[in-house]
Amino acid sequence: MSKNKGLGRGFDSLIPTEVEQEFDPAPAETDDIDRIDVNSIDPNPHQPRDGFNQKELEALADSIGEHGILQPLVVQAVDGRYQLIAGERRLRAAESIGLETVPAIIRSFDEQQSLELSLIENIQREQLNAIETAAAYQKLLDQFNLTSADIAKRVGRDETTVKNTLRLLRLPTDAKHALVAGSISEGHARAILSISNGEQQAELLRNIIHNEWTVRRAEEFARDVRAKRSAPSQVTSETEATKQLGAKLDTKVQLQRRAHGGRVMIHYQDDEDLQRILDRLSG
């Protein structure tokens, strides 16, 4: 996709335009990032945010403690100090673990408004692919202090659509490339996201591409995977079959039942005992 033109300094950093960037919505080199003392940052009185979820803040603080602040705050200079434009959760989490400085992008209020307007206009007018759109939405969340409902109103789309698009950023990298290349659809992508296991996500992606699976077939695969993971198992050794097999092998035999079928578990003490059982089975 061609670069966006005529939108002002810093705009190209708002939407990654090359697949090689791995669709990372973090600031590009065109954004100047400074380390700022947390004690010099004041909250924005025009953007009050109350009722932060304490568990979420603690989880964010743990992540920052391990990986650092991946997405800089956005501030504006006011009377020798800095006023927060976006990133209050990151600031509070950083303060909670005793960080003295945080990474921040310094913009004037006019620059921030101009960039927000340009970004929203670009979403509405340009032929962005789904991942670029998701990265743009993420920018609006992280750097412009907007909620998904705010974004939906500004771009004229349903909030559910905005949330579903944002979820695409959680796709494995191979799936993101496939989506951009048109090898899979957004429906396929949502099926992949509904699976938590990385290997099974990769298996589904291969089937979609190489076996030309429809969205419905991909969703069926994902449902089967989830059903197997959530199906309760039951272990019992009180069936007549396990008693007979256990008596023949002179060891404990159990059944592990699942939603469909199950498995037979034969217990053994050591390699010698295992060989004894194998001899009886083959005898």
PASE-493472 format. One record per residue: z negated, x, y of N, C-alpha, C, CB in turn. Coordinates in steps of 0.2 Angstrom, whole numbers, padded with zeros to 4 digits, always signed. Glycine has a CB too. Layout:
<recs>
ZXYZXYZXYZXY;...
</recs>
This chain:
<recs>
+0000+0004-0006+0000+0000+0000+0000+0004+0006-0006-0005+0000;+0004+0002+0011+0004+0006+0017-0002+0006+0021+0010+0004+0022;-0003+0011+0025-0009+0011+0030-0009+0006+0035-0010+0018+0033;-0015+0003+0037-0015-0002+0042-0014+0002+0049-0022-0006+0042;-0010-0001+0053-0009+0003+0060-0011-0002+0065-0002+0004+0060;-0013+0002+0071-0014-0002+0077-0021-0005+0077-0009-0007+0078;-0026-0003+0073-0032-0007+0072-0038-0002+0075-0034-0009+0065;-0036+0003+0077-0042+0007+0081-0045+0012+0076-0047+0003+0083;-0048+0017+0079-0051+0023+0075-0057+0020+0071-0055+0028+0080;-0057+0022+0065-0062+0021+0060-0060+0015+0056-0068+0019+0064;-0055+0011+0057-0053+0005+0053-0051+0007+0046-0048+0001+0056;-0047+0013+0045-0045+0015+0039-0050+0016+0034-0040+0021+0039;-0056+0018+0037-0062+0019+0033-0065+0013+0030-0067+0023+0036;-0063+0007+0033-0066+0001+0031-0063-0002+0024-0065-0004+0036;-0057-0001+0023-0054-0003+0017-0050+0003+0013-0049-0009+0018;-0053+0005+0007-0049+0010+0004-0042+0008+0002-0053+0012-0003;-0037+0012+0003-0030+0010+0002-0027+0014-0003-0027+0011+0008;-0030+0018-0007-0027+0022-0012-0031+0021-0018-0027+0029-0010;-0028+0020-0024-0031+0019-0030-0036+0025-0032-0026+0018-0036;-0034+0031-0030-0037+0037-0031-0044+0037-0028-0034+0043-0029;-0045+0033-0023-0052+0033-0020-0057+0029-0025-0052+0029-0014;-0055+0027-0031-0059+0023-0035-0062+0017-0032-0064+0028-0038;-0059+0014-0027-0061+0008-0024-0068+0008-0021-0060+0002-0029;-0070+0014-0019-0077+0015-0017-0078+0013-0010-0079+0023-0017;-0082+0008-0008-0082+0005-0002-0087+0009+0003-0085-0002-0002;-0089+0015+0001-0093+0019+0005-0089+0022+0011-0096+0025+0001;-0092+0024+0016-0088+0026+0022-0083+0032+0021-0093+0028+0028;-0078+0033+0024-0073+0038+0023-0075+0044+0028-0066+0036+0024;-0071+0049+0028-0073+0055+0032-0072+0053+0039-0069+0061+0030;-0068+0048+0041-0067+0046+0048-0073+0043+0051-0061+0041+0048;-0078+0041+0047-0085+0039+0050-0089+0045+0051-0088+0034+0045;-0092+0046+0057-0097+0051+0058-0104+0049+0056-0097+0053+0066;-0107+0052+0051-0113+0050+0048-0119+0055+0050-0113+0050+0040;-0124+0053+0053-0129+0057+0056-0136+0055+0052-0130+0056+0063;-0140+0060+0052-0147+0059+0049-0151+0057+0055-0150+0066+0045;-0155+0052+0055-0159+0049+0060-0166+0048+0058-0156+0042+0063;-0171+0050+0062-0178+0049+0061-0179+0041+0060-0182+0052+0066;-0182+0039+0055-0183+0032+0054-0188+0029+0059-0187+0031+0047;-0192+0033+0062-0197+0031+0067-0193+0030+0074-0202+0036+0068;-0187+0032+0074-0183+0031+0080-0178+0024+0080-0179+0037+0082;-0179+0021+0074-0175+0015+0073-0179+0009+0074-0171+0015+0066;-0176+0004+0078-0180-0002+0080-0175-0008+0077-0180-0003+0087;-0179-0013+0074-0175-0019+0072-0171-0022+0077-0180-0024+0068;-0166-0026+0075-0162-0029+0080-0165-0036+0081-0154-0030+0077;-0167-0038+0087-0170-0044+0089-0166-0050+0088-0173-0044+0096;-0159-0049+0088-0155-0054+0087-0153-0056+0080-0148-0053+0091;-0155-0051+0076-0154-0052+0069-0160-0052+0064-0149-0047+0066;-0164-0057+0066-0171-0057+0062-0169-0058+0054-0175-0062+0065;-0173-0054+0050-0172-0055+0043-0179-0056+0040-0168-0050+0040;-0181-0061+0038-0188-0062+0035-0187-0064+0027-0192-0068+0038;-0192-0063+0024-0193-0066+0017-0189-0061+0012-0190-0073+0017;-0189-0055+0013-0186-0050+0008-0189-0051+0001-0186-0043+0011;-0186-0051-0004-0188-0051-0011-0192-0044-0012-0183-0053-0016;-0198-0044-0013-0202-0038-0014-0200-0034-0020-0209-0040-0015;-0198-0038-0026-0196-0034-0032-0189-0031-0031-0195-0039-0038;-0185-0034-0027-0178-0031-0026-0179-0025-0021-0174-0037-0022;-0184-0026-0016-0185-0020-0012-0187-0014-0016-0190-0022-0006;-0192-0015-0021-0195-0010-0025-0189-0007-0029-0200-0013-0029;-0185-0011-0032-0179-0009-0036-0175-0004-0032-0175-0014-0039;-0173-0007-0026-0169-0003-0021-0172+0004-0019-0168-0007-0015;-0179+0004-0018-0183+0010-0017-0182+0015-0022-0190+0008-0015;-0183+0012-0028-0182+0017-0034-0175+0020-0035-0184+0013-0041;-0170+0016-0033-0163+0018-0033-0162+0024-0028-0158+0013-0032;-0165+0022-0022-0164+0027-0017-0168+0034-0018-0167+0024-0010;-0174+0033-0021-0178+0039-0023-0174+0043-0028-0184+0037-0026;-0170+0040-0032-0166+0044-0038-0160+0046-0035-0165+0040-0044;-0156+0042-0032-0149+0043-0030-0148+0045-0022-0145+0038-0032;-0153+0043-0018-0152+0043-0011-0149+0037-0008-0148+0049-0009;-0148+0036-0002-0145+0031+0001-0137+0032+0001-0147+0030+0009;-0134+0028-0003-0127+0029-0004-0123+0026+0002-0125+0026-0011;-0125+0020+0005-0122+0017+0010-0126+0018+0016-0121+0009+0008;-0123+0022+0021-0127+0023+0027-0129+0016+0031-0123+0028+0032;-0134+0017+0035-0136+0011+0040-0131+0011+0046-0143+0012+0042;-0130+0006+0049-0126+0006+0055-0131+0004+0061-0121+0001+0055;-0131+0009+0066-0136+0008+0072-0132+0009+0079-0141+0013+0072;-0135+0006+0084-0132+0008+0091-0137+0011+0095-0129+0001+0094;-0135+0015+0099-0140+0019+0104-0142+0014+0109-0137+0025+0107;-0149+0014+0110-0151+0010+0116-0157+0013+0119-0154+0003+0113;-0157+0015+0125-0162+0018+0129-0166+0024+0125-0167+0013+0131;-0162+0028+0123-0164+0034+0120-0167+0033+0112-0170+0037+0124;-0166+0027+0110-0168+0026+0103-0162+0023+0100-0174+0021+0103;-0163+0020+0094-0158+0017+0090-0160+0010+0088-0156+0021+0084;-0155+0005+0089-0156-0002+0086-0152-0003+0080-0155-0007+0092;-0155-0006+0075-0152-0007+0069-0147-0013+0069-0157-0009+0063;-0141-0011+0067-0136-0016+0067-0135-0019+0060-0129-0014+0069;-0135-0015+0055-0135-0017+0048-0138-0012+0043-0127-0017+0046;-0142-0014+0038-0145-0010+0033-0153-0011+0033-0143-0003+0035;-0156-0017+0035-0163-0017+0036-0166-0016+0029-0165-0024+0039;-0163-0019+0024-0166-0018+0017-0166-0011+0015-0162-0022+0012;-0161-0007+0017-0161+0000+0015-0166+0004+0019-0154+0003+0016;-0167+0002+0026-0172+0005+0030-0179+0004+0027-0171+0003+0037;-0181-0002+0026-0187-0004+0023-0189+0000+0017-0188-0012+0022;-0184+0000+0012-0185+0003+0006-0186+0011+0007-0179+0002+0001;-0182+0014+0012-0183+0021+0013-0190+0022+0016-0178+0023+0018;-0192+0018+0020-0199+0019+0023-0204+0018+0018-0200+0013+0029;-0203+0014+0013-0208+0013+0008-0209+0019+0003-0206+0007+0004;-0204+0023+0003-0205+0029-0001-0206+0035+0003-0199+0030-0006;-0207+0034+0009-0209+0040+0014-0203+0044+0016-0214+0044+0010;-0197+0042+0016-0192+0046+0019-0193+0046+0026-0185+0042+0017;-0191+0052+0029-0192+0053+0036-0186+0052+0040-0195+0060+0037;-0180+0053+0037-0173+0052+0040-0169+0048+0035-0170+0059+0042;-0164+0045+0038-0159+0041+0034-0152+0042+0037-0161+0033+0034;-0147+0042+0033-0140+0042+0035-0138+0036+0039-0135+0044+0029;-0135+0037+0045-0133+0031+0049-0126+0033+0052-0138+0030+0054;-0122+0027+0053-0116+0028+0058-0118+0025+0064-0110+0024+0054;-0117+0028+0070-0119+0026+0076-0113+0023+0080-0121+0032+0081;-0113+0017+0081-0108+0013+0085-0110+0009+0091-0104+0008+0080;-0106+0008+0095-0108+0004+0101-0107-0003+0098-0104+0005+0107;-0111-0008+0102-0110-0015+0100-0103-0017+0100-0115-0019+0105;-0099-0015+0106-0092-0017+0106-0088-0014+0101-0090-0015+0113;-0089-0008+0099-0086-0005+0093-0087-0009+0087-0088+0002+0092;-0093-0011+0086-0095-0015+0080-0091-0021+0079-0103-0016+0079;-0092-0025+0085-0088-0031+0085-0081-0031+0084-0090-0035+0092;-0078-0026+0087-0071-0025+0087-0069-0023+0080-0068-0019+0091;-0073-0019+0076-0071-0017+0069-0072-0023+0065-0075-0011+0067;-0077-0027+0066-0078-0033+0062-0072-0038+0063-0085-0037+0064;-0070-0039+0069-0064-0043+0070-0058-0041+0067-0063-0044+0078;-0057-0034+0067-0051-0031+0064-0051-0032+0057-0050-0024+0066;-0057-0031+0054-0057-0031+0047-0056-0038+0044-0064-0029+0044;-0059-0043+0048-0058-0050+0045-0051-0052+0046-0063-0055+0050;-0048-0050+0052-0041-0052+0053-0036-0048+0048-0038-0049+0060;-0038-0042+0046-0034-0039+0040-0035-0042+0034-0036-0032+0040;-0041-0045+0032-0042-0049+0026-0037-0055+0026-0049-0051+0025;-0037-0058+0032-0033-0064+0032-0026-0063+0032-0035-0068+0038;-0023-0058+0035-0016-0057+0036-0013-0053+0031-0015-0055+0043;-0016-0047+0029-0013-0042+0025-0013-0044+0018-0016-0036+0026;-0008-0042+0014-0007-0043+0007-0012-0038+0003+0000-0043+0004;-0018-0039+0003-0023-0035+0000-0023-0037-0007-0030-0035+0003;-0024-0032-0012-0025-0034-0019-0033-0036-0019-0023-0028-0024;-0034-0038-0025-0041-0041-0026-0047-0036-0025-0042-0044-0033;-0045-0030-0027-0051-0024-0027-0051-0022-0019-0049-0018-0031;-0046-0022-0016-0046-0020-0009-0050-0026-0005-0039-0019-0006;-0049-0032-0007-0052-0038-0004-0059-0037-0005-0049-0044-0006;-0061-0036-0011-0068-0035-0013-0072-0030-0009-0069-0034-0021;-0068-0024-0009-0071-0018-0005-0072-0020+0003-0066-0012-0005;-0067-0024+0005-0068-0026+0012-0074-0031+0013-0062-0030+0014;-0075-0036+0008-0081-0040+0008-0087-0036+0008-0080-0045+0003;-0087-0031+0004-0093-0027+0003-0095-0023+0010-0092-0022-0003;-0090-0021+0013-0091-0018+0020-0094-0023+0024-0084-0015+0023;-0092-0029+0024-0095-0034+0029-0102-0035+0027-0091-0041+0028;-0104-0035+0021-0111-0036+0019-0115-0030+0021-0111-0036+0011;-0112-0024+0020-0116-0018+0021-0116-0015+0028-0114-0012+0016;-0111-0016+0031-0110-0013+0038-0110-0018+0044-0104-0009+0039;-0110-0024+0042-0110-0029+0048-0115-0034+0047-0103-0032+0048;-0119-0033+0042-0125-0038+0041-0123-0045+0040-0130-0037+0048;-0118-0046+0037-0116-0053+0035-0118-0055+0028-0108-0054+0036;-0119-0061+0027-0120-0064+0020-0114-0066+0017-0125-0070+0021;-0114-0068+0011-0108-0070+0008-0106-0077+0011-0109-0071+0000;-0110-0081+0013-0109-0087+0017-0105-0086+0023-0115-0092+0018;-0108-0081+0027-0105-0079+0033-0098-0077+0032-0109-0073+0037;-0097-0073+0027-0090-0070+0026-0085-0076+0024-0090-0065+0020;-0088-0080+0020-0083-0086+0018-0081-0090+0024-0087-0091+0013;-0086-0091+0029-0084-0095+0035-0079-0091+0039-0090-0096+0039;-0080-0084+0040-0075-0080+0044-0068-0080+0041-0078-0074+0045;-0068-0079+0035-0061-0078+0032-0058-0085+0029-0061-0073+0026;-0062-0090+0030-0059-0097+0028-0058-0098+0021-0052-0098+0031;-0063-0095+0017-0063-0096+0010-0070-0099+0007-0061-0089+0006;-0070-0101+0001-0076-0104-0002-0081-0098-0003-0074-0108-0008;-0087-0099-0002-0092-0094-0004-0092-0092-0011-0099-0097-0002;-0091-0097-0016-0090-0095-0023-0085-0090-0024-0090-0101-0027;-0079-0091-0020-0073-0087-0021-0075-0080-0019-0067-0089-0017;-0079-0079-0013-0081-0073-0010-0085-0069-0015-0085-0074-0003;-0090-0073-0018-0095-0070-0023-0091-0067-0029-0100-0075-0025;-0087-0071-0032-0083-0069-0038-0079-0063-0036-0078-0075-0040;-0076-0063-0030-0072-0057-0028-0076-0051-0028-0068-0058-0022;-0082-0051-0025-0087-0046-0024-0088-0043-0031-0093-0048-0020;-0089-0047-0036-0091-0045-0043-0086-0041-0046-0092-0051-0047;-0080-0041-0043-0074-0037-0046-0076-0029-0045-0068-0038-0043;-0080-0028-0040-0082-0021-0039-0086-0018-0045-0086-0020-0033;-0089-0022-0049-0093-0020-0055-0089-0019-0061-0098-0025-0056;-0082-0020-0061-0078-0018-0066-0078-0011-0068-0071-0021-0065;-0077-0009-0074-0076-0002-0076-0070+0000-0072-0075-0001-0084;-0069+0007-0071-0064+0010-0067-0057+0008-0070-0065+0017-0067;-0056+0008-0077-0050+0007-0080-0048+0000-0079-0051+0008-0088;-0053-0005-0079-0051-0012-0078-0049-0013-0071-0057-0016-0080;-0052-0009-0066-0050-0010-0059-0043-0007-0058-0055-0006-0054;-0041-0002-0061-0034+0001-0061-0029-0005-0064-0034+0007-0064;-0031-0007-0069-0027-0012-0073-0026-0019-0068-0030-0014-0079;-0031-0021-0065-0031-0026-0060-0026-0025-0055-0038-0028-0058;-0027-0019-0052-0023-0017-0046-0015-0017-0048-0025-0011-0043;-0014-0014-0054-0008-0013-0057-0004-0020-0059-0008-0008-0063;-0008-0025-0060-0006-0031-0062-0006-0032-0070+0001-0032-0059;-0009-0027-0073-0009-0028-0080-0014-0033-0083-0011-0021-0083;-0019-0035-0079-0023-0040-0080-0024-0045-0074-0030-0038-0083;-0026-0051-0075-0027-0055-0069-0035-0055-0068-0025-0062-0071;-0036-0059-0062-0043-0060-0060-0047-0064-0066-0044-0063-0054;-0044-0068-0069-0047-0072-0074-0049-0067-0080-0042-0077-0077;-0044-0063-0082-0046-0058-0087-0052-0053-0085-0040-0053-0088;-0052-0052-0078-0057-0047-0076-0064-0051-0076-0056-0045-0068;-0064-0057-0075-0071-0061-0075-0073-0061-0082-0070-0068-0072;-0068-0062-0087-0070-0062-0094-0073-0055-0096-0064-0063-0099;-0070-0049-0094-0073-0043-0095-0080-0042-0092-0068-0037-0092;-0081-0045-0086-0087-0044-0082-0093-0048-0086-0087-0046-0075;-0091-0053-0090-0096-0057-0093-0099-0054-0099-0093-0064-0095;-0096-0048-0101-0099-0044-0106-0103-0038-0103-0093-0041-0111;-0109-0036-0106-0113-0031-0103-0111-0024-0106-0120-0033-0103;-0109-0024-0113-0108-0018-0116-0102-0015-0114-0108-0019-0124;-0102-0008-0112-0096-0005-0110-0091-0004-0115-0098+0002-0108;-0093-0002-0122-0088-0002-0127-0084-0008-0128-0091+0001-0133;-0088-0014-0128-0084-0020-0129-0080-0022-0123-0090-0025-0131;-0082-0020-0117-0078-0021-0112-0071-0018-0112-0081-0019-0105;-0072-0011-0115-0066-0007-0116-0061-0010-0121-0067+0000-0117;-0064-0013-0127-0061-0016-0132-0057-0022-0130-0065-0018-0138;-0060-0026-0126-0057-0032-0123-0051-0030-0118-0062-0036-0119;-0052-0025-0114-0047-0023-0110-0041-0021-0114-0049-0017-0105;-0042-0017-0119-0036-0015-0123-0033-0020-0126-0039-0010-0129;-0036-0025-0129-0033-0031-0132-0029-0035-0127-0038-0036-0135;-0032-0036-0121-0028-0040-0116-0021-0036-0114-0032-0040-0109;-0022-0030-0113-0016-0026-0111-0011-0025-0117-0017-0019-0109;-0013-0023-0123-0009-0021-0128-0007-0027-0133-0012-0016-0133;-0011-0032-0133-0010-0038-0137-0008-0044-0133-0015-0040-0142;-0007-0043-0126-0005-0048-0122-0010-0054-0122+0002-0050-0123;-0016-0053-0123-0021-0059-0123-0021-0063-0117-0028-0057-0125;-0021-0070-0118-0021-0074-0112-0029-0074-0110-0019-0081-0114;-0030-0077-0104-0037-0078-0101-0041-0081-0106-0036-0081-0094;-0038-0087-0109-0042-0091-0113-0044-0087-0119-0038-0097-0116;-0040-0083-0122-0041-0079-0128-0047-0073-0126-0035-0075-0131;-0046-0071-0120-0051-0066-0118-0058-0069-0117-0049-0062-0111;-0058-0075-0114-0064-0079-0114-0067-0080-0120-0063-0085-0110;-0063-0082-0125-0066-0083-0132-0069-0077-0135-0060-0086-0137;-0066-0071-0134-0069-0065-0136-0075-0064-0133-0064-0059-0135;-0076-0065-0127-0082-0063-0123-0087-0068-0125-0081-0064-0115;-0086-0074-0126-0091-0079-0129-0093-0077-0136-0088-0086-0129;-0089-0075-0140-0091-0073-0147-0096-0067-0146-0085-0071-0151;-0094-0062-0142-0098-0056-0141-0105-0058-0138-0095-0051-0136;-0106-0063-0134-0112-0065-0131-0116-0069-0136-0111-0069-0125;-0112-0073-0140-0116-0077-0145-0119-0073-0150-0111-0082-0148;-0116-0067-0152-0118-0063-0157-0124-0059-0155-0113-0058-0160;-0124-0057-0148-0130-0054-0145-0136-0058-0145-0128-0051-0139;-0135-0065-0143-0140-0069-0142-0143-0073-0148-0139-0074-0137;-0139-0073-0154-0141-0076-0160-0147-0074-0163-0135-0076-0165;-0152-0078-0164-0158-0076-0167-0157-0074-0174-0163-0081-0167;-0161-0069-0176-0160-0066-0183-0167-0068-0187-0159-0059-0184;-0166-0069-0193-0172-0071-0197-0172-0067-0203-0172-0079-0199;-0178-0063-0204-0179-0059-0210-0183-0063-0215-0181-0052-0208;-0181-0063-0221-0185-0066-0227-0184-0063-0233-0184-0074-0227;-0189-0063-0238-0188-0060-0244-0190-0066-0249-0192-0054-0245;-0190-0072-0247-0193-0077-0252-0187-0081-0255-0197-0082-0247;-0181-0079-0255-0176-0083-0259-0176-0080-0266-0169-0082-0255;-0173-0085-0270-0172-0083-0277-0167-0077-0278-0170-0089-0281;-0162-0077-0274-0157-0072-0274-0160-0065-0273-0151-0073-0270;-0164-0064-0268-0167-0058-0266-0173-0056-0271-0171-0058-0259;-0176-0061-0274-0181-0059-0280-0177-0056-0286-0185-0065-0282;-0172-0059-0288-0168-0057-0293-0165-0050-0292-0162-0062-0295;-0162-0049-0286-0159-0042-0285-0165-0037-0284-0155-0043-0278;-0170-0039-0281-0176-0034-0281-0179-0032-0287-0181-0037-0276;-0179-0037-0292-0181-0036-0299-0177-0031-0302-0182-0042-0303;-0170-0032-0301-0165-0028-0305-0165-0021-0302-0158-0031-0304;-0166-0020-0296-0166-0013-0293-0173-0010-0292-0163-0014-0286;-0178-0014-0294-0185-0011-0293-0186-0009-0286-0186-0006-0299;-0185-0013-0281-0186-0011-0274-0186-0018-0270-0181-0006-0272;-0188-0017-0264-0189-0023-0260-0182-0024-0257-0194-0022-0254;-0180-0031-0257-0174-0033-0254-0175-0039-0250-0169-0035-0260;-0172-0039-0244-0173-0044-0239-0166-0046-0236-0177-0041-0233;-0166-0052-0234-0160-0055-0230-0161-0055-0223-0158-0062-0233;-0156-0053-0219-0157-0054-0212-0151-0060-0210-0155-0048-0208;-0154-0065-0208-0149-0071-0207-0147-0071-0200-0152-0078-0209;-0141-0073-0199-0138-0073-0192-0135-0080-0191-0133-0068-0191;-0132-0081-0185-0129-0088-0184-0123-0089-0189-0126-0088-0177;-0120-0084-0191-0114-0084-0196-0115-0079-0201-0107-0084-0192;-0117-0080-0207-0118-0075-0212-0124-0071-0211-0112-0070-0212;-0124-0065-0213-0130-0061-0212-0129-0054-0216-0136-0065-0215;-0135-0051-0218-0134-0045-0221-0140-0044-0226-0134-0039-0216;-0138-0040-0231-0143-0039-0237-0146-0032-0235-0140-0039-0244;-0153-0032-0235-0156-0025-0234-0160-0023-0240-0161-0026-0228;-0158-0017-0242-0161-0014-0248-0165-0008-0246-0156-0012-0254;-0171-0009-0248-0176-0003-0246-0176+0002-0251-0183-0006-0245;-0177+0009-0248-0178+0014-0253-0182+0019-0249-0171+0018-0254;-0186+0024-0254-0191+0028-0251-0188+0035-0249-0196+0030-0257;-0183+0038-0252-0180+0044-0251-0173+0045-0254-0185+0050-0253;-0170+0050-0253-0163+0051-0256-0163+0050-0263-0160+0058-0254;-0168+0053-0267-0168+0052-0274-0169+0045-0276-0174+0056-0277;-0173+0041-0272-0174+0034-0274-0167+0030-0272-0179+0031-0270;-0163+0032-0267-0157+0029-0265-0152+0030-0271-0154+0032-0259;-0152+0036-0273-0147+0038-0279-0149+0034-0285-0147+0045-0281;-0155+0033-0286-0157+0028-0292-0155+0021-0291-0165+0028-0293;-0155+0019-0285-0153+0012-0284-0145+0011-0285-0155+0010-0277;-0142+0017-0282-0134+0017-0283-0132+0017-0290-0132+0023-0279;-0136+0021-0294-0135+0021-0301-0136+0014-0305-0139+0026-0305;-0141+0011-0303-0142+0004-0306-0136-0001-0304-0149+0001-0304;-0134+0000-0297-0129-0005-0295-0122-0004-0298-0128-0004-0287;-0121+0003-0300-0115+0004-0303-0115+0004-0311-0112+0011-0301;-0121+0003-0313-0122+0003-0321-0121-0003-0324-0129+0005-0322;
</recs>
